[in-house]
Amino acid sequence: MDGKNEDRDEMPRIARRSFVTGTLASGFALAVQPISAETIITDTVGLTAGMVTLATSDGSIPAYRAHPAASPKAPTILVVQEIFGLHEHIKDICRRLAKLGYYAIAPDLYARFGDATKVADIASIMKEIVPKVADARVLADLDTAAAFAKSEGALPQLAITGFCWGGRITWLYTAHNPDLKAAVAWYGPLRTMGPLAPQSPLDIVADLKAPVLGLYGGADQSIPIDSIRKVEAAAKAAGKKVEFVVYPDTPHAFNADYRPSYREGPAKDGWKRMQEWFKTNGV
């Protein structure tokens, strides 16, 4: 379905956004500098939040997790990073979810190949890191993150959400893990990503094991509307619960409040829809 265009008066305000460097920008990826002065920063009051180490079959990787301080006994949300890696915006997403009563965990899925947050431009990330990241390894790392949450006392109800690069992974993971209750993909590419990432969401839609909500921008030049409609039709033919919300005149990365692409109306609507999707599907 198409979302209402709540963004028609947003462009003039966005154009006037100011940007900063220094303390505010320090936790964000170098490739996304400068950072908007209006960036949403969620505090840790009432939360247990910080970096942890996940033991994997080939060593270990870092992850950021946040949950209510009173108890980790909360439904688990796997949070999948943007193409820029595990930087402050993704950590903040975890804190926002923890404030809603979830145990949110975001593993650093690029960790074996370097720190993407220290790479100064997206072209280098695309060339030096992304092609080395195998889908199979990513899905296994997400399994490890879910198991870590459970070991800390998180409840078995499990959901996933991901952004940009992580939006595509969200689709793939939903076809991978039968324990998943719900998934929300934010502007995830609907294509393959190379030899180590050979499947698109269209390829796996018939294998989806949980309902998927897709949040996309109608003006996203990297994700054609036609590709959305193909996945939508394939899901319907396979009897899978998939719902798309396409926000008119809205670009890629509209939830990225630290960047010029941010659109407050669609971002807030998408966040509300995500919460409702999780609750409706038992998370």
C-alpha positions as CSV (number, residue, x, y, z in Angstrom):
1,M,0.0,0.0,0.0
2,D,1.1,3.6,-0.4
3,G,1.7,5.9,2.5
4,K,0.3,9.3,2.7
5,N,2.6,12.1,1.6
6,E,3.3,13.9,4.9
7,D,6.4,15.4,3.5
8,R,5.3,18.1,1.1
9,D,6.3,21.0,3.4
10,E,9.4,19.2,4.5
11,M,11.9,20.2,1.8
12,P,12.4,23.9,2.8
13,R,13.0,22.9,6.4
14,I,15.4,20.2,5.4
15,A,17.3,22.6,3.2
16,R,17.9,24.9,6.2
17,R,19.3,22.1,8.4
18,S,22.6,23.0,9.9
19,F,25.5,20.5,10.2
20,V,28.2,20.0,12.7
21,T,31.5,18.3,13.3
22,G,33.3,17.5,16.5
23,T,31.7,15.9,19.6
24,L,28.3,15.1,18.0
25,A,29.8,13.7,14.9
26,S,32.4,11.5,16.6
27,G,30.3,8.4,16.8
28,F,29.2,8.5,13.2
29,A,30.9,7.0,10.1
30,L,33.4,9.2,8.4
31,A,31.6,8.6,5.1
32,V,28.5,10.4,6.3
33,Q,30.1,13.6,7.7
34,P,29.1,16.3,8.4
35,I,26.3,15.3,10.8
36,S,23.0,17.3,11.1
37,A,22.7,19.4,14.2
38,E,19.2,18.1,14.5
39,T,20.3,14.5,14.8
40,I,18.2,12.4,17.2
41,I,20.3,11.3,20.2
42,T,18.6,8.9,22.6
43,D,20.0,8.8,26.2
44,T,20.6,5.7,28.2
45,V,18.5,6.6,31.2
46,G,16.6,3.5,32.3
47,L,18.7,1.3,30.0
48,T,21.5,-1.1,30.1
49,A,23.4,-0.2,26.9
50,G,26.9,-0.7,25.4
51,M,29.2,-2.8,23.4
52,V,29.5,-6.6,23.9
53,T,31.5,-9.4,22.3
54,L,29.8,-12.2,20.4
55,A,31.7,-15.5,20.1
56,T,31.4,-16.9,16.6
57,S,32.6,-20.0,14.9
58,D,35.7,-18.2,13.5
59,G,36.5,-16.0,16.5
60,S,34.4,-13.1,17.7
61,I,32.8,-9.9,16.6
62,P,31.6,-6.8,18.5
63,A,27.9,-5.8,18.9
64,Y,25.9,-3.0,20.5
65,R,23.0,-4.0,22.6
66,A,20.5,-2.1,24.7
67,H,17.6,-3.2,26.9
68,P,15.6,-1.9,29.9
69,A,17.8,-1.7,32.9
70,A,15.3,-3.4,35.1
71,S,15.6,-6.7,33.3
72,P,16.8,-8.1,30.0
73,K,13.6,-10.2,29.9
74,A,12.2,-8.5,26.8
75,P,11.4,-9.5,23.2
76,T,14.5,-9.4,21.0
77,I,14.9,-7.2,18.0
78,L,17.9,-7.8,15.7
79,V,19.0,-4.5,14.2
80,V,20.9,-4.7,11.0
81,Q,23.3,-1.9,10.1
82,E,23.3,0.4,7.1
83,I,26.1,0.1,4.5
84,F,28.2,2.5,6.6
85,G,28.6,-0.1,9.4
86,L,27.8,-0.1,13.1
87,H,27.9,3.6,13.8
88,E,26.0,5.9,16.2
89,H,22.8,6.0,14.3
90,I,22.3,2.3,14.4
91,K,23.3,2.3,18.1
92,D,20.7,5.0,18.7
93,I,18.1,2.8,16.9
94,C,18.9,0.1,19.5
95,R,18.4,2.6,22.4
96,R,15.1,3.8,20.9
97,L,13.8,0.2,20.7
98,A,15.0,-0.5,24.3
99,K,13.0,2.6,25.5
100,L,10.0,0.8,24.0
101,G,10.7,-2.3,26.1
102,Y,12.8,-4.4,23.7
103,Y,16.2,-6.1,23.9
104,A,17.8,-4.7,20.8
105,I,21.1,-5.9,19.5
106,A,23.2,-4.9,16.4
107,P,26.2,-7.0,15.5
108,D,29.1,-5.4,13.5
109,L,28.6,-7.5,10.4
110,Y,31.7,-6.0,8.7
111,A,34.1,-6.6,11.6
112,R,36.2,-9.2,9.9
113,F,37.1,-6.9,7.1
114,G,37.8,-3.6,8.8
115,D,36.0,-0.7,10.5
116,A,33.7,0.8,7.9
117,T,33.0,3.7,10.2
118,K,36.6,4.9,9.7
119,V,36.4,4.7,5.8
120,A,36.0,8.2,4.5
121,D,33.8,7.6,1.4
122,I,31.0,5.2,0.4
123,A,32.8,4.2,-2.8
124,S,35.7,2.7,-0.8
125,I,33.2,0.9,1.5
126,M,31.6,-0.6,-1.6
127,K,34.9,-1.6,-3.1
128,E,37.0,-2.7,-0.1
129,I,34.4,-4.1,2.4
130,V,31.0,-5.0,1.0
131,P,32.2,-7.5,-1.7
132,K,33.9,-9.5,1.0
133,V,30.8,-9.9,3.2
134,A,29.1,-13.2,2.5
135,D,25.3,-13.5,3.0
136,A,25.8,-16.9,4.7
137,R,28.2,-15.5,7.2
138,V,25.9,-12.5,8.0
139,L,22.9,-14.8,8.6
140,A,25.1,-16.9,10.9
141,D,26.2,-13.8,12.8
142,L,22.6,-12.8,13.3
143,D,21.8,-16.2,14.7
144,T,24.7,-15.7,17.1
145,A,23.3,-12.3,18.1
146,A,19.9,-13.8,18.8
147,A,21.5,-16.6,20.9
148,F,23.5,-14.1,22.8
149,A,20.4,-12.1,23.7
150,K,18.7,-15.3,24.9
151,S,21.8,-16.1,27.0
152,E,21.4,-12.8,28.7
153,G,17.7,-13.6,29.5
154,A,15.9,-12.0,26.6
155,L,12.5,-13.6,25.8
156,P,12.2,-16.0,22.9
157,Q,10.0,-13.6,20.8
158,L,12.3,-12.5,18.0
159,A,12.0,-9.9,15.3
160,I,14.4,-8.1,12.9
161,T,14.7,-4.7,11.3
162,G,17.4,-3.3,9.0
163,F,18.2,-0.2,7.1
164,C,19.6,0.2,3.6
165,W,22.2,-2.6,3.2
166,G,20.6,-4.1,6.3
167,G,17.1,-3.9,4.7
168,R,18.1,-6.5,2.1
169,I,19.6,-8.7,4.8
170,T,16.3,-8.4,6.7
171,W,14.5,-10.0,3.8
172,L,17.1,-12.8,3.6
173,Y,17.1,-13.5,7.3
174,T,13.3,-13.8,7.3
175,A,13.7,-16.7,4.9
176,H,16.4,-18.2,7.0
177,N,15.2,-18.3,10.6
178,P,12.0,-20.2,11.4
179,D,11.9,-18.7,14.9
180,L,11.3,-15.2,13.6
181,K,8.0,-13.6,14.4
182,A,8.2,-10.4,12.3
183,A,10.5,-8.3,10.1
184,V,10.6,-4.7,9.0
185,A,12.9,-3.7,6.1
186,W,13.7,0.0,5.6
187,Y,14.5,0.8,2.0
188,G,16.5,-2.4,1.5
189,P,17.8,-3.1,-2.0
190,L,15.8,-5.7,-3.8
191,R,18.7,-7.0,-5.9
192,T,21.8,-9.2,-5.5
193,M,25.0,-7.7,-4.2
194,G,27.7,-9.8,-5.8
195,P,29.2,-13.3,-5.9
196,L,29.0,-13.7,-2.1
197,A,25.5,-12.2,-2.0
198,P,23.8,-13.9,-4.9
199,Q,20.2,-13.8,-3.9
200,S,17.7,-11.0,-4.1
201,P,14.5,-10.7,-1.9
202,L,12.6,-11.8,-5.0
203,D,14.5,-15.0,-5.1
204,I,13.6,-16.0,-1.5
205,V,10.2,-14.5,-1.1
206,A,8.4,-17.9,-1.3
207,D,10.6,-19.1,1.6
208,L,9.7,-16.3,4.0
209,K,9.0,-17.6,7.5
210,A,7.5,-14.5,9.1
211,P,5.5,-11.4,8.0
212,V,7.5,-8.6,6.4
213,L,6.8,-4.9,6.3
214,G,8.7,-3.0,3.7
215,L,9.1,0.8,4.1
216,Y,10.3,2.4,0.9
217,G,10.6,5.9,-0.7
218,G,8.8,6.6,-4.0
219,A,11.7,8.8,-5.1
220,D,14.4,6.3,-4.2
221,Q,16.4,6.2,-7.4
222,S,18.3,3.0,-6.3
223,I,15.1,1.0,-5.8
224,P,12.7,1.1,-8.7
225,I,9.0,0.9,-7.9
226,D,8.8,-1.9,-10.5
227,S,11.1,-4.1,-8.3
228,I,8.8,-3.5,-5.3
229,R,5.8,-4.5,-7.2
230,K,7.5,-7.7,-8.4
231,V,8.3,-8.8,-4.8
232,E,4.8,-7.8,-3.8
233,A,3.2,-9.9,-6.5
234,A,5.5,-12.9,-5.8
235,A,4.6,-12.8,-2.1
236,K,0.9,-12.7,-2.9
237,A,1.3,-15.7,-5.2
238,A,3.2,-17.6,-2.5
239,G,0.6,-16.8,0.1
240,K,3.1,-14.8,2.2
241,K,2.2,-11.9,4.5
242,V,4.1,-9.0,3.0
243,E,3.1,-5.3,3.1
244,F,4.8,-2.4,1.4
245,V,4.4,1.2,2.3
246,V,5.8,3.5,-0.4
247,Y,6.1,7.1,0.6
248,P,5.6,9.5,-2.4
249,D,8.3,12.0,-3.2
250,T,10.6,10.4,-0.6
251,P,14.3,9.5,-1.1
252,H,16.4,6.6,0.1
253,A,17.5,6.7,3.7
254,F,14.5,8.8,4.8
255,N,14.9,7.6,8.4
256,A,18.5,8.6,8.7
257,D,18.0,11.7,10.8
258,Y,21.7,12.6,10.8
259,R,21.7,13.1,7.0
260,P,20.1,15.5,4.4
261,S,18.0,12.5,3.2
262,Y,15.9,12.6,6.4
263,R,12.2,13.2,6.0
264,E,10.5,13.6,9.3
265,G,6.9,12.7,8.2
266,P,7.7,9.4,6.6
267,A,10.3,8.5,9.3
268,K,7.8,9.0,12.1
269,D,5.1,7.2,10.2
270,G,7.4,4.3,9.5
271,W,8.5,4.1,13.1
272,K,4.9,3.9,14.2
273,R,4.1,1.3,11.6
274,M,7.1,-0.8,12.7
275,Q,5.9,-0.8,16.3
276,E,2.4,-1.8,15.2
277,W,3.8,-4.6,13.0
278,F,5.8,-6.1,15.8
279,K,2.9,-6.0,18.2
280,T,0.4,-7.4,15.7
281,N,2.7,-10.3,15.0
282,G,3.4,-11.2,18.6
283,V,6.6,-9.4,19.4
